[in-house]
Amino acid sequence: MGEPTLKELLAVASEAAYVGGRRTLAYFGTALTVETKPDNSPVTIADKEAEAVIRARIKKHYPLHAIVGEEGGTSEGDKDFRWIIDPIDGTKTFIHGVPFYGVLIGVEVRGKASVGAVYLPAFDEMVSAASGLGCQWNGRTARVSNVAELKDATLLTTNVTSAMERSDAYGKLAATTKMHRTWGDCYGYVLVATGRAEIMLDPDMKPWDCAPLQPIMEEAGGHFTTWDGRATIWGPDGVATNAALHSEVMAVLKSEKKK
């Protein structure tokens, strides 16, 4: 068997995100037993079952590839191809029966985040991309907005308190943008990639929280970086912007002091 193409990897990532997401719907809106992990984050049977379904689908196609999952840990394999899974991004949202949660799958090819799929099960929306292949939103081309001034922009974050505790940057951006909302977790990044918002930021990120976001944002014509401007999914934080506002947003993030 030859090396898989990015198109082939993208097809499997999208398929796996879809089947994992449909599994979560079996539990969405129901009374769930919630466990607390050592890092104090919640986990449910839906997270665990969805990740198991996703891992099985990836292994069916690529049994030798490495996999990193939020719930299942690391399965060693071919390090040239590393799959990174978050079976439910926004578990707290999911537990409360709010539909702004998603399934995230990213693929690193030789250390570069090259393939990404985000599936929002409650909305039946898929946003996916691979380097050089463009970004698709339910089968049509996804592009960031052309909004070029902060006064016309929509600013999103997952948690306002955490963002404001991190630095003065969120407050400054909130004061200068047209609208700011907590349409957070992966949903906020999807909104930026599809031109429905301009800025999404999180002061704390793990790689599975953002594994698909770099290729998705870049292929949609935007940016995904850390707060200090590095284009990586392995930073401690993350920010997505459209192209027109990227430099201005990064200047604010870099200039405002940490608390």
C-alpha positions as a printed Julia matrix, in Angstrom:
259×3 Matrix{Float64}:
   0.0    0.0    0.0
   1.36   3.39  -0.99
   1.46   6.51   1.12
  -1.98   8.09   1.49
  -2.69  11.38  -0.23
  -4.01  14.37   1.67
  -7.31  13.92  -0.16
  -7.57  10.36   1.12
  -6.67  11.36   4.67
  -9.26  14.12   4.55
 -11.96  11.7    3.44
 -11.23   9.38   6.36
 -11.0   12.25   8.85
 -14.39  13.56   7.72
 -15.92  10.09   7.81
 -14.55   9.4   11.3
 -15.72  12.78  12.62
 -19.19  12.12  11.24
 -19.62   8.63  12.73
 -18.21   9.79  16.06
 -20.53  12.76  16.05
 -23.61  10.69  15.28
 -22.69   8.51  18.27
 -22.75  11.55  20.56
 -26.32  12.3   19.52
 -27.47   9.1   21.22
 -26.69  10.88  24.51
 -27.26  14.53  23.64
 -30.0   16.09  25.77
 -30.2   13.12  28.14
 -29.33  12.83  31.83
 -25.69  11.75  31.96
 -23.34  10.59  34.66
 -20.43  13.02  34.64
 -16.97  11.97  35.78
 -14.21  14.41  36.7
 -10.77  13.81  35.24
  -7.52  14.61  37.11
  -7.37  18.02  35.4
 -10.88  18.77  36.76
 -12.46  18.67  33.3
 -15.63  16.59  32.8
 -15.99  13.41  30.77
 -19.02  11.26  29.95
 -19.8    7.95  28.33
 -20.54   9.9   25.15
 -16.94  11.18  24.99
 -15.55   7.7   25.52
 -17.82   5.92  23.07
 -17.35   8.56  20.38
 -13.57   8.32  20.63
 -13.74   4.52  20.45
 -15.82   4.74  17.27
 -13.42   7.27  15.76
 -10.33   5.24  16.61
 -11.87   2.11  15.1
 -12.68   3.93  11.87
  -9.14   5.33  11.57
  -7.57   1.96  12.34
  -9.77   0.32   9.7
  -8.12   2.47   7.04
  -4.69   3.11   8.56
  -3.84   0.49  11.19
  -0.2    1.57  11.45
  -0.73   5.29  11.99
  -0.18   6.94  15.39
  -3.22   8.27  17.24
  -3.5   10.76  20.12
  -6.91  11.11  21.75
  -8.09  13.28  24.61
  -9.75  10.35  26.33
  -7.82   7.32  25.06
  -4.29   8.64  25.19
  -1.58   7.76  22.68
  -1.45   4.72  20.4
   2.06   4.46  19.03
   2.54   4.04  15.31
   3.99   5.59  12.19
   5.03   9.05  13.38
   4.86  10.41   9.84
   1.07  10.25  10.22
  -0.36  11.25  13.59
  -4.12  11.55  14.13
  -5.28  13.8   16.96
  -8.82  13.4   18.29
 -11.19  15.34  20.51
 -14.41  13.31  20.53
 -16.42  16.13  22.1
 -14.94  19.6   22.1
 -17.17  21.49  24.5
 -18.13  18.69  26.89
 -19.56  21.18  29.4
 -21.73  22.6   26.63
 -22.77  19.09  25.6
 -23.7   18.14  29.17
 -26.01  21.15  29.39
 -27.82  20.17  26.2
 -26.49  23.16  24.23
 -25.71  22.38  20.58
 -22.46  24.38  20.24
 -20.16  21.36  20.57
 -18.18  19.44  17.98
 -16.0   16.5   17.05
 -12.43  17.43  16.12
  -9.99  15.36  14.08
  -6.64  16.57  12.82
  -3.83  14.79  11.01
  -0.2   15.76  11.24
   1.88  14.68   8.27
   5.57  14.62   9.18
   4.93  17.05  12.01
   2.82  19.53  10.03
  -0.88  20.01  10.77
  -2.13  19.18   7.28
  -5.68  17.81   7.53
  -8.63  18.82   9.68
 -12.3   18.04  10.13
 -14.79  19.6   12.54
 -18.26  18.09  12.71
 -21.05  19.8   14.64
 -23.51  16.93  15.21
 -26.47  18.92  16.54
 -26.35  21.19  13.46
 -25.19  18.5   11.01
 -22.42  20.85   9.82
 -19.03  19.67   8.58
 -16.08  21.99   8.01
 -12.97  20.31   6.65
  -9.72  21.13   4.9
  -6.36  19.81   3.79
  -3.28  21.8    2.85
  -3.6   22.99  -0.73
  -7.08  21.53  -1.19
  -9.22  24.37   0.13
 -11.76  24.45   2.95
 -15.25  23.02   2.6
 -18.37  23.79   4.62
 -21.05  21.16   3.96
 -19.68  20.63   0.47
 -19.24  24.25  -0.56
 -16.21  26.49  -0.37
 -15.66  28.15   3.0
 -13.96  31.53   3.22
 -13.26  33.98   6.02
 -14.95  37.38   5.92
 -13.54  40.52   4.33
 -14.23  42.7    7.39
 -11.22  45.01   7.6
 -11.84  47.17  10.67
 -12.15  46.14  14.29
 -15.16  48.4   14.76
 -17.09  46.15  12.34
 -15.8   42.82  13.7
 -17.34  40.09  15.85
 -15.09  38.84  18.65
 -15.63  35.4   20.19
 -14.12  33.5   23.09
 -14.99  30.38  25.06
 -14.7   31.93  28.51
 -14.63  35.69  29.07
 -13.38  35.37  32.66
 -10.39  33.23  31.65
  -9.57  35.51  28.74
  -9.64  38.61  30.93
  -7.62  36.93  33.66
  -4.96  36.03  31.12
  -4.19  39.6   29.98
  -5.6   43.0   29.14
  -5.87  42.03  25.47
  -9.4   40.64  25.53
 -10.77  43.76  27.19
  -9.12  46.0   24.64
 -10.43  43.93  21.72
 -13.92  43.79  23.25
 -13.94  47.56  23.64
 -13.05  48.14  20.0
 -15.13  45.47  18.2
 -18.75  45.72  17.1
 -19.96  42.62  18.92
 -18.49  40.1   21.34
 -20.04  36.77  22.27
 -19.18  33.46  23.94
 -20.05  31.23  20.99
 -16.99  29.32  22.05
 -15.06  26.09  21.79
 -14.75  24.78  18.23
 -18.0   26.48  17.19
 -16.34  29.88  17.39
 -13.52  28.8   15.09
 -16.02  27.39  12.62
 -17.79  30.76  12.58
 -14.53  32.53  11.71
 -13.62  30.0    9.01
 -17.03  30.4    7.38
 -17.11  34.2    7.48
 -19.68  34.6   10.24
 -17.25  36.08  12.78
 -13.78  37.61  12.56
 -11.85  36.79  15.76
 -11.92  33.78  18.06
  -9.48  33.32  20.92
  -8.77  30.98  23.82
  -6.18  31.58  26.54
  -5.67  27.86  27.17
  -5.5   25.15  24.5
  -4.44  21.53  24.29
  -3.46  20.03  20.91
  -6.71  18.05  20.61
  -8.66  21.28  21.19
  -7.23  22.74  17.98
  -5.77  19.89  15.9
  -7.91  20.58  12.8
  -8.01  24.35  13.11
  -4.72  25.36  11.5
  -5.41  23.74   8.08
  -9.05  24.81   8.21
  -8.27  28.45   8.93
  -5.39  28.65   6.49
  -7.34  27.03   3.65
 -10.31  29.34   4.36
  -7.98  32.33   3.88
  -7.43  33.17   7.55
  -4.93  32.45  10.3
  -4.65  30.19  13.32
  -1.73  30.88  15.65
  -0.74  31.13  19.28
  -1.15  34.5   20.97
   2.51  35.23  20.23
   2.03  34.53  16.53
   3.35  30.99  16.05
   1.43  28.88  13.52
   1.15  25.68  15.56
  -1.4   23.47  17.29
   1.06  22.78  20.12
   0.99  26.16  21.8
  -0.55  27.01  25.15
  -3.24  29.19  23.59
  -4.91  29.93  20.26
  -6.39  32.7   18.15
  -8.1   32.61  14.76
  -8.71  35.66  12.6
  -9.66  36.57   9.09
  -6.81  37.82   6.91
  -7.67  41.52   7.02
  -7.56  41.85  10.81
  -4.76  39.44  11.62
  -1.93  41.94  12.02
  -4.0   44.33  14.13
  -5.28  41.57  16.43
  -1.79  40.13  16.87
  -0.41  43.57  17.75
  -2.96  43.84  20.56
  -2.28  40.33  21.87
   1.47  40.86  21.87
   1.39  44.34  23.42
  -1.04  43.84  26.29
   0.52  42.74  29.54
  -0.21  39.41  31.17
  -1.84  39.54  34.58
